[in-house]
Amino acid sequence: MSKHGCLMPMVEPVFPTEDYPVWSSIATGKYPDGHHIIGDVMFNLRKRSWFDRFDANTTRDQDWWLGMDAPF
């Protein structure tokens, strides 16, 4: 990779290497211990319900998406 790509010696990887923690680190510039997103599963304290990205029944719950701006 260094022969045909680039080196980034100052970059430290994000752990855990799951999607949501990594994406949140890219978006915020913080590591998971700073933004507190440490997995691909979340819990809504108000509704006492789980969000699991692998379970379509939980991802379709509109409460998880209220307040999000549409990209168009």
mmCIF file as Biopython writes it, N, C-alpha, C and O atoms, coordinates in Angstrom:
data_model
#
loop_
_atom_site.group_PDB
_atom_site.id
_atom_site.type_symbol
_atom_site.label_atom_id
_atom_site.label_alt_id
_atom_site.label_comp_id
_atom_site.label_asym_id
_atom_site.label_entity_id
_atom_site.label_seq_id
_atom_site.pdbx_PDB_ins_code
_atom_site.Cartn_x
_atom_site.Cartn_y
_atom_site.Cartn_z
_atom_site.occupancy
_atom_site.B_iso_or_equiv
_atom_site.auth_seq_id
_atom_site.auth_asym_id
_atom_site.pdbx_PDB_model_num
ATOM 1   N N  . MET A ? 1  ? 0.824   -1.179 0.000  1.0 0.0 1  A 1 
ATOM 2   C CA . MET A ? 1  ? 0.000   0.000  0.000  1.0 0.0 1  A 1 
ATOM 3   C C  . MET A ? 1  ? 0.873   1.249  0.000  1.0 0.0 1  A 1 
ATOM 4   O O  . MET A ? 1  ? 0.541   2.232  -0.663 1.0 0.0 1  A 1 
ATOM 5   N N  . SER A ? 2  ? 1.953   1.226  0.714  1.0 0.0 2  A 1 
ATOM 6   C CA . SER A ? 2  ? 2.790   2.424  0.775  1.0 0.0 2  A 1 
ATOM 7   C C  . SER A ? 2  ? 3.460   2.708  -0.562 1.0 0.0 2  A 1 
ATOM 8   O O  . SER A ? 2  ? 3.772   3.860  -0.865 1.0 0.0 2  A 1 
ATOM 9   N N  . LYS A ? 3  ? 3.682   1.674  -1.362 1.0 0.0 3  A 1 
ATOM 10  C CA . LYS A ? 3  ? 4.312   1.881  -2.669 1.0 0.0 3  A 1 
ATOM 11  C C  . LYS A ? 3  ? 3.375   2.593  -3.643 1.0 0.0 3  A 1 
ATOM 12  O O  . LYS A ? 3  ? 3.822   3.439  -4.418 1.0 0.0 3  A 1 
ATOM 13  N N  . HIS A ? 4  ? 2.089   2.266  -3.617 1.0 0.0 4  A 1 
ATOM 14  C CA . HIS A ? 4  ? 1.129   2.828  -4.570 1.0 0.0 4  A 1 
ATOM 15  C C  . HIS A ? 4  ? 0.050   3.689  -3.901 1.0 0.0 4  A 1 
ATOM 16  O O  . HIS A ? 4  ? -0.861  4.169  -4.576 1.0 0.0 4  A 1 
ATOM 17  N N  . GLY A ? 5  ? 0.144   3.880  -2.630 1.0 0.0 5  A 1 
ATOM 18  C CA . GLY A ? 5  ? -0.875  4.645  -1.920 1.0 0.0 5  A 1 
ATOM 19  C C  . GLY A ? 5  ? -0.249  5.711  -1.057 1.0 0.0 5  A 1 
ATOM 20  O O  . GLY A ? 5  ? 0.605   6.474  -1.508 1.0 0.0 5  A 1 
ATOM 21  N N  . CYS A ? 6  ? -0.670  5.757  0.167  1.0 0.0 6  A 1 
ATOM 22  C CA . CYS A ? 6  ? -0.124  6.761  1.081  1.0 0.0 6  A 1 
ATOM 23  C C  . CYS A ? 6  ? -0.011  6.172  2.480  1.0 0.0 6  A 1 
ATOM 24  O O  . CYS A ? 6  ? -0.621  5.153  2.801  1.0 0.0 6  A 1 
ATOM 25  N N  . LEU A ? 7  ? 0.772   6.832  3.286  1.0 0.0 7  A 1 
ATOM 26  C CA . LEU A ? 7  ? 0.919   6.450  4.683  1.0 0.0 7  A 1 
ATOM 27  C C  . LEU A ? 7  ? 0.335   7.542  5.559  1.0 0.0 7  A 1 
ATOM 28  O O  . LEU A ? 7  ? 0.459   8.730  5.262  1.0 0.0 7  A 1 
ATOM 29  N N  . MET A ? 8  ? -0.298  7.127  6.633  1.0 0.0 8  A 1 
ATOM 30  C CA . MET A ? 8  ? -0.846  8.088  7.594  1.0 0.0 8  A 1 
ATOM 31  C C  . MET A ? 8  ? -0.410  7.650  8.981  1.0 0.0 8  A 1 
ATOM 32  O O  . MET A ? 8  ? -1.189  7.041  9.715  1.0 0.0 8  A 1 
ATOM 33  N N  . PRO A ? 9  ? 0.832   7.954  9.346  1.0 0.0 9  A 1 
ATOM 34  C CA . PRO A ? 9  ? 1.343   7.462  10.632 1.0 0.0 9  A 1 
ATOM 35  C C  . PRO A ? 9  ? 0.666   8.079  11.848 1.0 0.0 9  A 1 
ATOM 36  O O  . PRO A ? 9  ? 0.751   7.508  12.935 1.0 0.0 9  A 1 
ATOM 37  N N  . MET A ? 10 ? 0.007   9.204  11.714 1.0 0.0 10 A 1 
ATOM 38  C CA . MET A ? 10 ? -0.612  9.865  12.860 1.0 0.0 10 A 1 
ATOM 39  C C  . MET A ? 10 ? -2.066  9.447  13.075 1.0 0.0 10 A 1 
ATOM 40  O O  . MET A ? 10 ? -2.698  9.923  14.018 1.0 0.0 10 A 1 
ATOM 41  N N  . VAL A ? 11 ? -2.613  8.576  12.232 1.0 0.0 11 A 1 
ATOM 42  C CA . VAL A ? 11 ? -4.016  8.172  12.337 1.0 0.0 11 A 1 
ATOM 43  C C  . VAL A ? 11 ? -4.122  6.940  13.219 1.0 0.0 11 A 1 
ATOM 44  O O  . VAL A ? 11 ? -3.419  5.951  13.012 1.0 0.0 11 A 1 
ATOM 45  N N  . GLU A ? 12 ? -5.004  7.009  14.198 1.0 0.0 12 A 1 
ATOM 46  C CA . GLU A ? 12 ? -5.281  5.864  15.050 1.0 0.0 12 A 1 
ATOM 47  C C  . GLU A ? 12 ? -6.644  5.308  14.686 1.0 0.0 12 A 1 
ATOM 48  O O  . GLU A ? 12 ? -7.601  6.072  14.561 1.0 0.0 12 A 1 
ATOM 49  N N  . PRO A ? 13 ? -6.763  3.995  14.512 1.0 0.0 13 A 1 
ATOM 50  C CA . PRO A ? 13 ? -8.059  3.415  14.131 1.0 0.0 13 A 1 
ATOM 51  C C  . PRO A ? 13 ? -9.083  3.524  15.255 1.0 0.0 13 A 1 
ATOM 52  O O  . PRO A ? 13 ? -8.735  3.642  16.430 1.0 0.0 13 A 1 
ATOM 53  N N  . VAL A ? 14 ? -10.333 3.483  14.868 1.0 0.0 14 A 1 
ATOM 54  C CA . VAL A ? 14 ? -11.436 3.535  15.824 1.0 0.0 14 A 1 
ATOM 55  C C  . VAL A ? 14 ? -11.816 2.111  16.204 1.0 0.0 14 A 1 
ATOM 56  O O  . VAL A ? 14 ? -11.949 1.243  15.341 1.0 0.0 14 A 1 
ATOM 57  N N  . PHE A ? 15 ? -11.987 1.882  17.477 1.0 0.0 15 A 1 
ATOM 58  C CA . PHE A ? 15 ? -12.435 0.581  17.970 1.0 0.0 15 A 1 
ATOM 59  C C  . PHE A ? 15 ? -13.589 0.814  18.918 1.0 0.0 15 A 1 
ATOM 60  O O  . PHE A ? 15 ? -13.443 1.648  19.810 1.0 0.0 15 A 1 
ATOM 61  N N  . PRO A ? 16 ? -14.700 0.162  18.804 1.0 0.0 16 A 1 
ATOM 62  C CA . PRO A ? 16 ? -14.959 -0.993 17.951 1.0 0.0 16 A 1 
ATOM 63  C C  . PRO A ? 16 ? -15.105 -0.601 16.484 1.0 0.0 16 A 1 
ATOM 64  O O  . PRO A ? 16 ? -15.464 0.532  16.161 1.0 0.0 16 A 1 
ATOM 65  N N  . THR A ? 17 ? -14.823 -1.545 15.614 1.0 0.0 17 A 1 
ATOM 66  C CA . THR A ? 17 ? -14.816 -1.277 14.182 1.0 0.0 17 A 1 
ATOM 67  C C  . THR A ? 17 ? -16.181 -1.524 13.549 1.0 0.0 17 A 1 
ATOM 68  O O  . THR A ? 17 ? -16.261 -1.966 12.403 1.0 0.0 17 A 1 
ATOM 69  N N  . GLU A ? 18 ? -17.233 -1.248 14.270 1.0 0.0 18 A 1 
ATOM 70  C CA . GLU A ? 18 ? -18.588 -1.369 13.727 1.0 0.0 18 A 1 
ATOM 71  C C  . GLU A ? 18 ? -18.969 -0.067 13.036 1.0 0.0 18 A 1 
ATOM 72  O O  . GLU A ? 18 ? -18.368 0.976  13.295 1.0 0.0 18 A 1 
ATOM 73  N N  . ASP A ? 19 ? -19.968 -0.126 12.158 1.0 0.0 19 A 1 
ATOM 74  C CA . ASP A ? 19 ? -20.321 1.018  11.316 1.0 0.0 19 A 1 
ATOM 75  C C  . ASP A ? 19 ? -20.650 2.287  12.089 1.0 0.0 19 A 1 
ATOM 76  O O  . ASP A ? 19 ? -20.040 3.327  11.840 1.0 0.0 19 A 1 
ATOM 77  N N  . TYR A ? 20 ? -21.597 2.229  13.019 1.0 0.0 20 A 1 
ATOM 78  C CA . TYR A ? 20 ? -22.065 3.451  13.683 1.0 0.0 20 A 1 
ATOM 79  C C  . TYR A ? 20 ? -20.962 4.148  14.488 1.0 0.0 20 A 1 
ATOM 80  O O  . TYR A ? 20 ? -20.849 5.372  14.408 1.0 0.0 20 A 1 
ATOM 81  N N  . PRO A ? 21 ? -20.152 3.427  15.255 1.0 0.0 21 A 1 
ATOM 82  C CA . PRO A ? 21 ? -19.063 4.121  15.956 1.0 0.0 21 A 1 
ATOM 83  C C  . PRO A ? 21 ? -18.067 4.777  15.001 1.0 0.0 21 A 1 
ATOM 84  O O  . PRO A ? 21 ? -17.610 5.892  15.252 1.0 0.0 21 A 1 
ATOM 85  N N  . VAL A ? 22 ? -17.730 4.094  13.913 1.0 0.0 22 A 1 
ATOM 86  C CA . VAL A ? 22 ? -16.774 4.645  12.951 1.0 0.0 22 A 1 
ATOM 87  C C  . VAL A ? 22 ? -17.363 5.863  12.250 1.0 0.0 22 A 1 
ATOM 88  O O  . VAL A ? 22 ? -16.702 6.896  12.146 1.0 0.0 22 A 1 
ATOM 89  N N  . TRP A ? 23 ? -18.606 5.753  11.766 1.0 0.0 23 A 1 
ATOM 90  C CA . TRP A ? 23 ? -19.245 6.881  11.080 1.0 0.0 23 A 1 
ATOM 91  C C  . TRP A ? 23 ? -19.385 8.074  12.024 1.0 0.0 23 A 1 
ATOM 92  O O  . TRP A ? 23 ? -19.182 9.217  11.613 1.0 0.0 23 A 1 
ATOM 93  N N  . SER A ? 24 ? -19.726 7.818  13.271 1.0 0.0 24 A 1 
ATOM 94  C CA . SER A ? 24 ? -19.870 8.906  14.238 1.0 0.0 24 A 1 
ATOM 95  C C  . SER A ? 24 ? -18.523 9.561  14.519 1.0 0.0 24 A 1 
ATOM 96  O O  . SER A ? 24 ? -18.455 10.774 14.719 1.0 0.0 24 A 1 
ATOM 97  N N  . SER A ? 25 ? -17.462 8.777  14.537 1.0 0.0 25 A 1 
ATOM 98  C CA . SER A ? 25 ? -16.123 9.342  14.733 1.0 0.0 25 A 1 
ATOM 99  C C  . SER A ? 25 ? -15.715 10.212 13.555 1.0 0.0 25 A 1 
ATOM 100 O O  . SER A ? 25 ? -15.122 11.274 13.744 1.0 0.0 25 A 1 
ATOM 101 N N  . ILE A ? 26 ? -16.026 9.772  12.345 1.0 0.0 26 A 1 
ATOM 102 C CA . ILE A ? 26 ? -15.731 10.579 11.164 1.0 0.0 26 A 1 
ATOM 103 C C  . ILE A ? 26 ? -16.522 11.883 11.205 1.0 0.0 26 A 1 
ATOM 104 O O  . ILE A ? 26 ? -15.987 12.950 10.900 1.0 0.0 26 A 1 
ATOM 105 N N  . ALA A ? 27 ? -17.783 11.794 11.578 1.0 0.0 27 A 1 
ATOM 106 C CA . ALA A ? 27 ? -18.653 12.979 11.583 1.0 0.0 27 A 1 
ATOM 107 C C  . ALA A ? 27 ? -18.297 13.972 12.690 1.0 0.0 27 A 1 
ATOM 108 O O  . ALA A ? 27 ? -18.397 15.183 12.492 1.0 0.0 27 A 1 
ATOM 109 N N  . THR A ? 28 ? -17.881 13.465 13.854 1.0 0.0 28 A 1 
ATOM 110 C CA . THR A ? 28 ? -17.646 14.355 14.994 1.0 0.0 28 A 1 
ATOM 111 C C  . THR A ? 28 ? -16.174 14.668 15.234 1.0 0.0 28 A 1 
ATOM 112 O O  . THR A ? 28 ? -15.847 15.647 15.905 1.0 0.0 28 A 1 
ATOM 113 N N  . GLY A ? 29 ? -15.290 13.843 14.691 1.0 0.0 29 A 1 
ATOM 114 C CA . GLY A ? 29 ? -13.866 14.010 14.969 1.0 0.0 29 A 1 
ATOM 115 C C  . GLY A ? 29 ? -13.477 13.492 16.342 1.0 0.0 29 A 1 
ATOM 116 O O  . GLY A ? 29 ? -12.372 13.759 16.816 1.0 0.0 29 A 1 
ATOM 117 N N  . LYS A ? 30 ? -14.377 12.753 16.986 1.0 0.0 30 A 1 
ATOM 118 C CA . LYS A ? 30 ? -14.114 12.206 18.320 1.0 0.0 30 A 1 
ATOM 119 C C  . LYS A ? 30 ? -14.044 10.687 18.252 1.0 0.0 30 A 1 
ATOM 120 O O  . LYS A ? 30 ? -14.601 10.067 17.347 1.0 0.0 30 A 1 
ATOM 121 N N  . TYR A ? 31 ? -13.358 10.103 19.212 1.0 0.0 31 A 1 
ATOM 122 C CA . TYR A ? 31 ? -13.340 8.656  19.342 1.0 0.0 31 A 1 
ATOM 123 C C  . TYR A ? 31 ? -14.608 8.210  20.074 1.0 0.0 31 A 1 
ATOM 124 O O  . TYR A ? 31 ? -15.279 9.035  20.694 1.0 0.0 31 A 1 
ATOM 125 N N  . PRO A ? 32 ? -14.946 6.917  20.011 1.0 0.0 32 A 1 
ATOM 126 C CA . PRO A ? 32 ? -16.172 6.442  20.650 1.0 0.0 32 A 1 
ATOM 127 C C  . PRO A ? 32 ? -16.308 6.817  22.132 1.0 0.0 32 A 1 
ATOM 128 O O  . PRO A ? 32 ? -17.426 7.012  22.609 1.0 0.0 32 A 1 
ATOM 129 N N  . ASP A ? 33 ? -15.215 6.920  22.854 1.0 0.0 33 A 1 
ATOM 130 C CA . ASP A ? 33 ? -15.349 7.305  24.264 1.0 0.0 33 A 1 
ATOM 131 C C  . ASP A ? 33 ? -15.726 8.777  24.407 1.0 0.0 33 A 1 
ATOM 132 O O  . ASP A ? 33 ? -16.097 9.216  25.496 1.0 0.0 33 A 1 
ATOM 133 N N  . GLY A ? 34 ? -15.634 9.546  23.317 1.0 0.0 34 A 1 
ATOM 134 C CA . GLY A ? 34 ? -16.037 10.945 23.339 1.0 0.0 34 A 1 
ATOM 135 C C  . GLY A ? 34 ? -17.462 11.183 22.874 1.0 0.0 34 A 1 
ATOM 136 O O  . GLY A ? 34 ? -18.150 12.057 23.402 1.0 0.0 34 A 1 
ATOM 137 N N  . HIS A ? 35 ? -17.918 10.404 21.878 1.0 0.0 35 A 1 
ATOM 138 C CA . HIS A ? 35 ? -19.295 10.579 21.389 1.0 0.0 35 A 1 
ATOM 139 C C  . HIS A ? 35 ? -20.246 9.518  21.945 1.0 0.0 35 A 1 
ATOM 140 O O  . HIS A ? 35 ? -21.458 9.614  21.751 1.0 0.0 35 A 1 
ATOM 141 N N  . HIS A ? 36 ? -19.717 8.524  22.621 1.0 0.0 36 A 1 
ATOM 142 C CA . HIS A ? 36 ? -20.480 7.506  23.358 1.0 0.0 36 A 1 
ATOM 143 C C  . HIS A ? 36 ? -21.311 6.574  22.471 1.0 0.0 36 A 1 
ATOM 144 O O  . HIS A ? 36 ? -22.229 5.919  22.965 1.0 0.0 36 A 1 
ATOM 145 N N  . ILE A ? 37 ? -21.013 6.503  21.199 1.0 0.0 37 A 1 
ATOM 146 C CA . ILE A ? 37 ? -21.667 5.516  20.340 1.0 0.0 37 A 1 
ATOM 147 C C  . ILE A ? 37 ? -20.681 4.377  20.185 1.0 0.0 37 A 1 
ATOM 148 O O  . ILE A ? 37 ? -19.660 4.510  19.511 1.0 0.0 37 A 1 
ATOM 149 N N  . ILE A ? 38 ? -20.997 3.247  20.820 1.0 0.0 38 A 1 
ATOM 150 C CA . ILE A ? 38 ? -20.028 2.163  20.894 1.0 0.0 38 A 1 
ATOM 151 C C  . ILE A ? 38 ? -20.497 0.886  20.206 1.0 0.0 38 A 1 
ATOM 152 O O  . ILE A ? 38 ? -19.846 -0.152 20.326 1.0 0.0 38 A 1 
ATOM 153 N N  . GLY A ? 39 ? -21.613 0.946  19.490 1.0 0.0 39 A 1 
ATOM 154 C CA . GLY A ? 39 ? -22.088 -0.247 18.806 1.0 0.0 39 A 1 
ATOM 155 C C  . GLY A ? 39 ? -23.161 0.076  17.801 1.0 0.0 39 A 1 
ATOM 156 O O  . GLY A ? 39 ? -23.569 1.228  17.653 1.0 0.0 39 A 1 
ATOM 157 N N  . ASP A ? 40 ? -23.619 -0.953 17.108 1.0 0.0 40 A 1 
ATOM 158 C CA . ASP A ? 40 ? -24.658 -0.793 16.100 1.0 0.0 40 A 1 
ATOM 159 C C  . ASP A ? 40 ? -26.051 -1.049 16.663 1.0 0.0 40 A 1 
ATOM 160 O O  . ASP A ? 40 ? -27.008 -1.219 15.908 1.0 0.0 40 A 1 
ATOM 161 N N  . VAL A ? 41 ? -26.163 -1.078 17.989 1.0 0.0 41 A 1 
ATOM 162 C CA . VAL A ? 41 ? -27.443 -1.279 18.665 1.0 0.0 41 A 1 
ATOM 163 C C  . VAL A ? 41 ? -27.628 -0.117 19.634 1.0 0.0 41 A 1 
ATOM 164 O O  . VAL A ? 41 ? -26.694 0.255  20.344 1.0 0.0 41 A 1 
ATOM 165 N N  . MET A ? 42 ? -28.835 0.458  19.667 1.0 0.0 42 A 1 
ATOM 166 C CA . MET A ? 42 ? -29.119 1.580  20.560 1.0 0.0 42 A 1 
ATOM 167 C C  . MET A ? 42 ? -30.389 1.281  21.355 1.0 0.0 42 A 1 
ATOM 168 O O  . MET A ? 42 ? -31.183 0.423  20.968 1.0 0.0 42 A 1 
ATOM 169 N N  . PHE A ? 43 ? -30.575 1.990  22.462 1.0 0.0 43 A 1 
ATOM 170 C CA . PHE A ? 43 ? -31.740 1.800  23.308 1.0 0.0 43 A 1 
ATOM 171 C C  . PHE A ? 43 ? -32.399 3.149  23.553 1.0 0.0 43 A 1 
ATOM 172 O O  . PHE A ? 43 ? -31.728 4.104  23.945 1.0 0.0 43 A 1 
ATOM 173 N N  . ASN A ? 44 ? -33.714 3.238  23.326 1.0 0.0 44 A 1 
ATOM 174 C CA . ASN A ? 44 ? -34.488 4.447  23.555 1.0 0.0 44 A 1 
ATOM 175 C C  . ASN A ? 44 ? -35.031 4.382  24.988 1.0 0.0 44 A 1 
ATOM 176 O O  . ASN A ? 44 ? -35.920 3.583  25.285 1.0 0.0 44 A 1 
ATOM 177 N N  . LEU A ? 45 ? -34.494 5.221  25.863 1.0 0.0 45 A 1 
ATOM 178 C CA . LEU A ? 45 ? -34.923 5.187  27.263 1.0 0.0 45 A 1 
ATOM 179 C C  . LEU A ? 45 ? -36.380 5.591  27.434 1.0 0.0 45 A 1 
ATOM 180 O O  . LEU A ? 45 ? -37.079 5.046  28.289 1.0 0.0 45 A 1 
ATOM 181 N N  . ARG A ? 46 ? -36.849 6.551  26.621 1.0 0.0 46 A 1 
ATOM 182 C CA . ARG A ? 46 ? -38.227 7.031  26.752 1.0 0.0 46 A 1 
ATOM 183 C C  . ARG A ? 46 ? -39.228 5.930  26.391 1.0 0.0 46 A 1 
ATOM 184 O O  . ARG A ? 46 ? -40.184 5.687  27.127 1.0 0.0 46 A 1 
ATOM 185 N N  . LYS A ? 47 ? -39.002 5.271  25.261 1.0 0.0 47 A 1 
ATOM 186 C CA . LYS A ? 47 ? -39.930 4.226  24.816 1.0 0.0 47 A 1 
ATOM 187 C C  . LYS A ? 47 ? -39.556 2.835  25.307 1.0 0.0 47 A 1 
ATOM 188 O O  . LYS A ? 47 ? -40.322 1.882  25.163 1.0 0.0 47 A 1 
ATOM 189 N N  . ARG A ? 48 ? -38.350 2.734  25.896 1.0 0.0 48 A 1 
ATOM 190 C CA . ARG A ? 48 ? -37.840 1.441  26.342 1.0 0.0 48 A 1 
ATOM 191 C C  . ARG A ? 48 ? -37.837 0.434  25.198 1.0 0.0 48 A 1 
ATOM 192 O O  . ARG A ? 48 ? -38.340 -0.682 25.329 1.0 0.0 48 A 1 
ATOM 193 N N  . SER A ? 49 ? -37.253 0.856  24.064 1.0 0.0 49 A 1 
ATOM 194 C CA . SER A ? 49 ? -37.198 -0.016 22.892 1.0 0.0 49 A 1 
ATOM 195 C C  . SER A ? 49 ? -35.789 -0.021 22.308 1.0 0.0 49 A 1 
ATOM 196 O O  . SER A ? 49 ? -35.021 0.924  22.484 1.0 0.0 49 A 1 
ATOM 197 N N  . TRP A ? 50 ? -35.474 -1.095 21.617 1.0 0.0 50 A 1 
ATOM 198 C CA . TRP A ? 50 ? -34.151 -1.283 21.025 1.0 0.0 50 A 1 
ATOM 199 C C  . TRP A ? 50 ? -34.150 -0.907 19.551 1.0 0.0 50 A 1 
ATOM 200 O O  . TRP A ? 50 ? -35.174 -1.023 18.876 1.0 0.0 50 A 1 
ATOM 201 N N  . PHE A ? 51 ? -33.009 -0.461 19.052 1.0 0.0 51 A 1 
ATOM 202 C CA . PHE A ? 51 ? -32.754 -0.251 17.634 1.0 0.0 51 A 1 
ATOM 203 C C  . PHE A ? 51 ? -31.610 -1.187 17.276 1.0 0.0 51 A 1 
ATOM 204 O O  . PHE A ? 51 ? -30.515 -1.093 17.829 1.0 0.0 51 A 1 
ATOM 205 N N  . ASP A ? 52 ? -31.878 -2.082 16.352 1.0 0.0 52 A 1 
ATOM 206 C CA . ASP A ? 52 ? -30.851 -3.007 15.869 1.0 0.0 52 A 1 
ATOM 207 C C  . ASP A ? 52 ? -30.851 -2.921 14.355 1.0 0.0 52 A 1 
ATOM 208 O O  . ASP A ? 52 ? -31.853 -3.257 13.724 1.0 0.0 52 A 1 
ATOM 209 N N  . ARG A ? 53 ? -29.769 -2.485 13.762 1.0 0.0 53 A 1 
ATOM 210 C CA . ARG A ? 53 ? -29.748 -2.259 12.316 1.0 0.0 53 A 1 
ATOM 211 C C  . ARG A ? 53 ? -29.995 -3.526 11.506 1.0 0.0 53 A 1 
ATOM 212 O O  . ARG A ? 53 ? -30.308 -3.444 10.318 1.0 0.0 53 A 1 
ATOM 213 N N  . PHE A ? 54 ? -29.863 -4.686 12.122 1.0 0.0 54 A 1 
ATOM 214 C CA . PHE A ? 54 ? -30.111 -5.941 11.429 1.0 0.0 54 A 1 
ATOM 215 C C  . PHE A ? 54 ? -31.555 -6.423 11.583 1.0 0.0 54 A 1 
ATOM 216 O O  . PHE A ? 54 ? -31.923 -7.464 11.038 1.0 0.0 54 A 1 
ATOM 217 N N  . ASP A ? 55 ? -32.366 -5.675 12.319 1.0 0.0 55 A 1 
ATOM 218 C CA . ASP A ? 55 ? -33.766 -6.041 12.550 1.0 0.0 55 A 1 
ATOM 219 C C  . ASP A ? 55 ? -34.657 -4.960 11.934 1.0 0.0 55 A 1 
ATOM 220 O O  . ASP A ? 55 ? -34.773 -3.864 12.481 1.0 0.0 55 A 1 
ATOM 221 N N  . ALA A ? 56 ? -35.284 -5.268 10.799 1.0 0.0 56 A 1 
ATOM 222 C CA . ALA A ? 56 ? -36.103 -4.286 10.075 1.0 0.0 56 A 1 
ATOM 223 C C  . ALA A ? 56 ? -37.259 -3.764 10.918 1.0 0.0 56 A 1 
ATOM 224 O O  . ALA A ? 56 ? -37.676 -2.619 10.739 1.0 0.0 56 A 1 
ATOM 225 N N  . ASN A ? 57 ? -37.780 -4.564 11.821 1.0 0.0 57 A 1 
ATOM 226 C CA . ASN A ? 57 ? -38.889 -4.108 12.670 1.0 0.0 57 A 1 
ATOM 227 C C  . ASN A ? 57 ? -38.463 -2.946 13.570 1.0 0.0 57 A 1 
ATOM 228 O O  . ASN A ? 57 ? -39.269 -2.058 13.847 1.0 0.0 57 A 1 
ATOM 229 N N  . THR A ? 58 ? -37.233 -2.940 14.021 1.0 0.0 58 A 1 
ATOM 230 C CA . THR A ? 58 ? -36.776 -1.853 14.893 1.0 0.0 58 A 1 
ATOM 231 C C  . THR A ? 58 ? -36.344 -0.634 14.089 1.0 0.0 58 A 1 
ATOM 232 O O  . THR A ? 58 ? -36.527 0.494  14.546 1.0 0.0 58 A 1 
ATOM 233 N N  . THR A ? 59 ? -35.782 -0.829 12.919 1.0 0.0 59 A 1 
ATOM 234 C CA . THR A ? 59 ? -35.303 0.317  12.132 1.0 0.0 59 A 1 
ATOM 235 C C  . THR A ? 59 ? -36.447 1.082  11.483 1.0 0.0 59 A 1 
ATOM 236 O O  . THR A ? 59 ? -36.264 2.231  11.080 1.0 0.0 59 A 1 
ATOM 237 N N  . ARG A ? 60 ? -37.607 0.479  11.374 1.0 0.0 60 A 1 
ATOM 238 C CA . ARG A ? 60 ? -38.769 1.160  10.771 1.0 0.0 60 A 1 
ATOM 239 C C  . ARG A ? 60 ? -39.537 2.031  11.765 1.0 0.0 60 A 1 
ATOM 240 O O  . ARG A ? 60 ? -40.455 2.753  11.377 1.0 0.0 60 A 1 
ATOM 241 N N  . ASP A ? 61 ? -39.167 1.964  13.038 1.0 0.0 61 A 1 
ATOM 242 C CA . ASP A ? 61 ? -39.830 2.776  14.051 1.0 0.0 61 A 1 
ATOM 243 C C  . ASP A ? 61 ? -39.502 4.248  13.793 1.0 0.0 61 A 1 
ATOM 244 O O  . ASP A ? 61 ? -38.339 4.644  13.862 1.0 0.0 61 A 1 
ATOM 245 N N  . GLN A ? 62 ? -40.511 5.048  13.500 1.0 0.0 62 A 1 
ATOM 246 C CA . GLN A ? 62 ? -40.316 6.444  13.110 1.0 0.0 62 A 1 
ATOM 247 C C  . GLN A ? 62 ? -39.687 7.301  14.205 1.0 0.0 62 A 1 
ATOM 248 O O  . GLN A ? 62 ? -39.074 8.324  13.901 1.0 0.0 62 A 1 
ATOM 249 N N  . ASP A ? 63 ? -39.823 6.911  15.456 1.0 0.0 63 A 1 
ATOM 250 C CA . ASP A ? 63 ? -39.232 7.705  16.542 1.0 0.0 63 A 1 
ATOM 251 C C  . ASP A ? 63 ? -37.711 7.829  16.410 1.0 0.0 63 A 1 
ATOM 252 O O  . ASP A ? 63 ? -37.130 8.815  16.864 1.0 0.0 63 A 1 
ATOM 253 N N  . TRP A ? 64 ? -37.068 6.843  15.795 1.0 0.0 64 A 1 
ATOM 254 C CA . TRP A ? 64 ? -35.621 6.923  15.623 1.0 0.0 64 A 1 
ATOM 255 C C  . TRP A ? 64 ? -35.244 7.977  14.584 1.0 0.0 64 A 1 
ATOM 256 O O  . TRP A ? 64 ? -34.118 8.474  14.593 1.0 0.0 64 A 1 
ATOM 257 N N  . TRP A ? 65 ? -36.160 8.318  13.700 1.0 0.0 65 A 1 
ATOM 258 C CA . TRP A ? 65 ? -35.831 9.197  12.572 1.0 0.0 65 A 1 
ATOM 259 C C  . TRP A ? 65 ? -36.476 10.572 12.664 1.0 0.0 65 A 1 
ATOM 260 O O  . TRP A ? 65 ? -36.184 11.431 11.831 1.0 0.0 65 A 1 
ATOM 261 N N  . LEU A ? 66 ? -37.339 10.813 13.640 1.0 0.0 66 A 1 
ATOM 262 C CA . LEU A ? 66 ? -37.972 12.122 13.785 1.0 0.0 66 A 1 
ATOM 263 C C  . LEU A ? 66 ? -36.926 13.198 14.029 1.0 0.0 66 A 1 
ATOM 264 O O  . LEU A ? 66 ? -36.000 13.012 14.819 1.0 0.0 66 A 1 
ATOM 265 N N  . GLY A ? 67 ? -37.081 14.319 13.349 1.0 0.0 67 A 1 
ATOM 266 C CA . GLY A ? 67 ? -36.142 15.412 13.519 1.0 0.0 67 A 1 
ATOM 267 C C  . GLY A ? 67 ? -34.962 15.358 12.569 1.0 0.0 67 A 1 
ATOM 268 O O  . GLY A ? 67 ? -34.150 16.283 12.534 1.0 0.0 67 A 1 
ATOM 269 N N  . MET A ? 68 ? -34.857 14.285 11.797 1.0 0.0 68 A 1 
ATOM 270 C CA . MET A ? 68 ? -33.765 14.179 10.839 1.0 0.0 68 A 1 
ATOM 271 C C  . MET A ? 68 ? -34.152 14.942 9.576  1.0 0.0 68 A 1 
ATOM 272 O O  . MET A ? 68 ? -35.282 14.818 9.103  1.0 0.0 68 A 1 
ATOM 273 N N  . ASP A ? 69 ? -33.248 15.714 9.037  1.0 0.0 69 A 1 
ATOM 274 C CA . ASP A ? 69 ? -33.507 16.450 7.805  1.0 0.0 69 A 1 
ATOM 275 C C  . ASP A ? 69 ? -33.370 15.519 6.604  1.0 0.0 69 A 1 
ATOM 276 O O  . ASP A ? 69 ? -32.435 14.723 6.516  1.0 0.0 69 A 1 
ATOM 277 N N  . ALA A ? 70 ? -34.323 15.640 5.684  1.0 0.0 70 A 1 
ATOM 278 C CA . ALA A ? 70 ? -34.266 14.854 4.456  1.0 0.0 70 A 1 
ATOM 279 C C  . ALA A ? 70 ? -33.122 15.379 3.583  1.0 0.0 70 A 1 
ATOM 280 O O  . ALA A ? 70 ? -32.888 16.587 3.543  1.0 0.0 70 A 1 
ATOM 281 N N  . PRO A ? 71 ? -32.407 14.489 2.885  1.0 0.0 71 A 1 
ATOM 282 C CA . PRO A ? 71 ? -31.277 14.933 2.069  1.0 0.0 71 A 1 
ATOM 283 C C  . PRO A ? 71 ? -31.681 15.641 0.793  1.0 0.0 71 A 1 
ATOM 284 O O  . PRO A ? 71 ? -30.813 16.057 0.025  1.0 0.0 71 A 1 
ATOM 285 N N  . PHE A ? 72 ? -32.969 15.791 0.544  1.0 0.0 72 A 1 
ATOM 286 C CA . PHE A ? 72 ? -33.390 16.449 -0.693 1.0 0.0 72 A 1 
ATOM 287 C C  . PHE A ? 72 ? -34.250 17.650 -0.417 1.0 0.0 72 A 1 
ATOM 288 O O  . PHE A ? 72 ? -34.691 18.321 -1.350 1.0 0.0 72 A 1 
#
